[in-house]
């Protein structure tokens, strides 16, 4: 090893020592996205042979296969998110004209899981406004709040 190489090593070691930070070194990990909802599918209105009741929507929640599993979701909030043709302000108060967050084409219909339906984990939900029939077969989100635990 020649003298020049030794000198370069010494200089390199000194710069490493000066740049060292005290305390534990944590590498920044890419944040894993956390999903705070469960997926569900809108099946249709509650119905019988002669009529249907559009104020009650039947749903199937992902991963729920028994009536006891479905009881965990009673009272949880449901969001049906869809994309409309025209953009509107994000706030519920139309007088702001979008000053609190711009405009968007996405809309949400909120509801709540009312009770179970059947023996294989179906549930009944009531929404603030009735779900349109074009939504049958579409996905919605079952939020994991409010918690009853």
Secondary structure, 3 states (H helix, E strand, C coil): CCHHHHHHHHHHHHHHHHHCCCCCCCCCCCCCCCCCEEEEEEEEEEECCCCEEEEEEEEEECCCCCHHHHHCCCCCEEEEEEEEEEEEECCCCHHHCCCCCCEEEEEEEEEEEEEEECCCCEEEEEECCCCCHHHCCCEEEEECCCCCC
